[in-house]
Amino acid sequence: MSLSVAAATAATPAALPPELPPETLSTSTLDAAQQARVYVADVSIAHIHDGRIRIYDPRDAKFLGTISTGYVGNFTLSPKRDELYVATSFLSRGVHGERLDVLEIHDTNALTVKGEILLPPRRAQALTYRGLVRTSANGRFVLVQNATPATSITVVDLQERKAVAEVQTPGCWGLLPAASHATRFSMLCGDGKVATVTLDEQGQVADRQLSEKLFDADADAWFHHAEQIGDRYWFVSFKGTLTELDLGGPAARVRAKTDLVQGLKGGWRPGGYQLFAVHPDGRYAVVAMHDKGVEGSHKRPATELWTFDLQTGKRVAKAPGLGTAAMTFSRNGQRLHTLSGVNGEMRSWQWPQAGVTPKLLSVVKRAGESALLLETQD
């Protein structure tokens, strides 16, 4: 082949592939009839001003969508589960600048923001816990924990779309709404008592009462995570006592106490973040436990999961802990969801009848970057 022919051949352009069709962005909504959803709170510590809630179908681990939670936003669901409320903060320059606190109202099917309500710039910028934002039993008020570091509660009226009161709560923390009273809530206090506040129809304080001393925060503190069925609330202590309270009345009272580790060797203690779950029928509790527990090990992920019969106080089953640090039952009681504090893995189990081994339904290998808390739609 001559040089001129070779040069002409090399200069011939290759055929171009057909042009790709233009992308079209669209949005969709979740199927309202499909209520099997798990909300995974991800504080995203590596970029903490950009937190989110990740939503999964626990039956097959399908990813359904996200809701932004801003800077360490805390959330709760409405009683009807049709709305999700996020109390969060934004800075005008991303990580610095003017602070703006808001309560965002999200549609749980469209995952879109329906509106927002301005909050006083005092909300607790704290890692996600269930008791930092809650609704009143009647669904009219959203209660938001504040810390400046002085503690107080902002009362948001959803009908009026504004904050209507700030309840001063010195020495007390967290929100534990009653179920039988439209506007009553309780809080744990550092002196071992439980404070109960009753609001009137306008969201103003109508009554305050303190219980007797129920625990010793120095000798055996309670985890703040609580499990609720109606007016019944359960708390676990660092050393392994399960206490059931009745928070329906104007003052808290103890219903029952169970020693979870009585007579056991090995230094077993409860540990984790959302470290235990009570089945919606009130019969069983599953607790994340670790051995060789010491002062300061109360956040350690589980080496075993223990199931207790709350009627007898006896342990009836135990299973591998899988590093569990958080767990919750679906509201219909059909599934138990666990979240590893080691690798962020979320497992969903078919909750069995008595004596039947739980069936693993799905595994999400990494449910979030810094996942901490689980809630369910159904």
N, C-alpha and C positions, 0 to 999 in steps of 0.2 A: 504493500500500500504506500502510495506517495505521501509526503509530508502534508501537501495541500489537502488531499482527501481526508487524512487523519484529523487535521485541524477542523475541517468542516463538519466531520462526524461528531467531534467532541463538543462543538458549539451548538449542536442541535438540542434545544431544551426538552427535558422529559415532560411527558404528559402530566398535567396537574389533576389531582383528585377532585371530584365534584365538591362544590362549596357546601359546608355544613349548614343545615337549616338554622335560622336564628332562634336563640333561646327565648322562651316566654316565661316570665315569672308569674306565679299565681299563688293564691292562698287557699286553704281548705279548713274545714272544721272537723273536730272529732265526732264520732258517732255518739249521739246522746244516749242511745240505748246500750252502748258498750261502756259500762261503768267500771270494769276491771282495770283500774289504773293505780299506779304507785307514784307518788310525788317524792323525789329524792332531793333534799336540800343540799346544794353544793356551794360552800362559802368561797371556793376558788381562791385559796390563800395566796397562791403565787401572783394573782392579779385581783386582789380582794375587793376592789371597787367595781368589779364586774361579775358579781355572783349570779347564780341562776338556779332554778328548779328544773330538774330533768324528769320527764314523765315517761313511764314504761307501761306496757301491757305485761303483767306478771305471768300470764299464761304461756307466752311464747318469747318473752324477753324483747319484744318489738319496741323500738324507740318511737315515741309518739310526738314529742315536741319539747320546747323549753319555755320558761317564763323568766324574764330578767328580774333580779332582785337587788341590783345596785350594790351599794356598800353595806355588807353584812346585813342584808334585809332579812327580817323574820316574817313568817306568814301563818295564816290560818285559813280554814275553809268555812264558808257559811253553813248554817244548819241544814240548808237544802242542798248543799254541795254544788250549787250553780254558780257561785262566785268564790273567788280566792282573793284574800286581802294581804297585801305586802306592805309592811311598814319599813321604809328604807330612807337612805340619805343619798344626796348627790352633791358633789362639789363642782363649782362653775368651771374649773379648769381640770376636771378629771380627778386628779389626786391632791389638788389644793384649790383655794379660792373660797368664794361664798358658799355657805352650807344651806341646803334646802332639804327639809324633812317632809315626806309625804306619805299618805296611805293610798296605795294604788288599788284599784278595784279591777280584777281580771275576770273575764268570762271563762269558765272552765271547759267549755266546748270549743270556742273559737280561739282560746288562749290569747285574746287581745285585751288591751286596756280599755275599760268602759268609762273610766273616770278616775279622778284623784282628789284627795282632800288634804289641804295643808295641815301639817302638824307643828306644834311648837318644836324648836330645834333642841329637844332634850331627850329624844328617844334613846334607849339603850343600844349602843352600837356593839352588840355582843354576838358571839357565835350562836347558831340557831338552836333554840330550845322551844319546846311546845308552849311553855308558859309565858312567853314574852309578848305574844299577840294572841288574843282570844276574843270570841264574840260572847255577848250575853246570851242567856238561854233563849230569849225571845228573838234574837237575831237583829235587834234594832241598834245595839251599840257594839262598836269594836273598842276593845280595851288594849292600850299600848303601854308597855313598861318603859319608864324613863329612868335615866341615871345621869347625874351631873357632877359629882357622883351621888348627890342626894336622890333618894328614890321617891317616885311618884307615879301615878297612872293617869294617862290622858284618856278621856272618855270621848269617843267620836260618835256622833249621832248620824246614822246612815240616812235617815229620813231628811234631816236638815242639811246634810252634806257639809258638816263642819264639826270641829272640836268644841265641845260644850262645857267641859269641866276638866280640872286637874285635881286629882285626889292625892294629898300628901300621905306618904306611907313610910315614915322614917323607920329604918331597921327591918323592913319587910320587903319581900321580893317575890315576883312571879304572880301569875294569874290562874286561879282555880275556880272557874265559874260553877255555880250550882246549876242543877238541871230543873229542879222543881220550883225555883223562884226566878222570875223573869230577869231580874237585874242584880242578883247577889253574886259576889265573888269573894274568895279567900286568898290568903298569902301566907307563906312560911316566913317566920321572923327569926332573927339571930339569937334571941333569948329562948328559943325552943317552944314558943307559943305560935298559935295560928290566929291571924287577924281576919275578921270577916266584915266586909263592907256591903251595905245594902243601898242601892241607888233608888231614887224616885223616878217617875215617868219622864222627867226632863234631864235625867242623867246626873242629878246632884245628890250628894251624900244625905241619906235619910237616917242611917244608923251605922254605928261601928261597935264591934265587940271583940274581945280577946278571949281565947281559950285559956285553960290552965296550961302549965308547961307540959309539953307532950314528948319532947326529946331533948337530949343534951348535946349541943353542937360541938362541945369540946371532947366529950367522952365517946360519942357515937353519932356523928352527924347523919342526917338524911340526905340522900341524893335529891336534887330538885326535880328530876323527872318523876312524873306521877302518871298512873293509869286511872282512867275514869269510866265508870258505868253509872249513869244517872247521878245521884248525889254521893255515890260511893267512890272514894279515892284511895289508892294504894300507894305507899311509899316504902322504899327499901333503904336501910341504913348501911353505912360503910362496913359494919361488922356482921351484917347478915340478918337483921330483924325486919320482917315484913309487917307493916302497920296499915290497917284499914281505918279510914276516917269517914264519918258522915258529915258532909258539908252542906246539907240542905237547910239547916236551921240558922238562926242568927249567930250562933257560936258553934265552932267545930267540936266534935266529940269522937272518941275512939270507939270503934266497933269490935276490933279484934287485933291480936298480935300473934305472930308466928316466928319462932326462931328457926331459920333455914339451915343452920349449921350445927345445931345442938348435938353434942356427942361425937362429932366427926373430927378425925385427925387430918393433918395435911395443911392446916392453915387456909382453908377454903374461905373465899370472900367474894361478894358480888363486885363486878367491875364493868366499865364501859361508859357509854354516853347516853343513849336511849336503851338502858341496860336490861329492861324487863318488859314483858307484855302480858296483859290479862285478857283471856279469851272473853268475847262479848257476852257469853252466857254466865260469866262470873264464877265458873267452876275451876278453871285451871290458870296458873301463872307459869310462864317460862322465864327463867332468870339466867343471865350470863354470869358464869362463875369462873374464878381462877384459883389455883392452888398457890401455896407459899405467899399468901397475901400479907402485906405489911402496911404500916402507915405510909400513905402516898401512892398505894397501888390501885386506888379506886377507879382509875381510868383504864386499867389494863384490859385488853380484849380477852374474850372468853377462851378457856381451854376446854370447858364443857358447858353444855346447856342443860339445866335441870328443870324438870316440870314438876310442879307441886299441885296437889289437890287442895283447893282453898277451903273445902268443907272439913277436911281432916287435918290439914296442915302437914301432911306427909308427902315426901318426895315419891313420885310414882314412875319417873322415867329420867334417864339422862342420855345425852348424845354428844358427839364431838362438837367442840366449840367453834371450829372453823374461823377463829379470830374475830368472832362476832362482837361488835361494839354497839350496834343499834338493831332494834327489831320492832315490829308491830304486826298485829293481826289485821286482816281485812275486817271491815265493819260488819260483814255478814258472817264472819267466823269461819269461812271456808278455807282461808289460807293464812300461813305465817310467813312473813318476809323478814329476812335477816341481812345485815350489811356488815361486811368485814372491815374492821379498823386497821387491818394490815395491808390489804391490796385493793380495797374498794369494791370487792365483789358482792353483788346482791343475789341472793338465792330466794326463790319462792317455793313454798312447800304446800302440798294439799294437807290440810289439817285432818288428822285421822279421828276415827272413833276410838274409844278406849281400847287399848291393846293392839292397835293396828299401827304398823310402822309408817311414818310420814312418807309421802310420795313427792320426790323432787319434780317440780313442774318446769322450772327454767332457771338459767344462770345468766346474769349480766356480768361480763368479765370485769368491767370497770364502770360502775354506775355514776362516777363523777370524779373530779380531780381531788376534791377535799370533802367528800360526802359525809354528812353527819346525822341526818334526821330523815325518817320515813313517815309518810302519811298516805292514807288510801282514800280513794273515791268511794268505793263500795264497801 
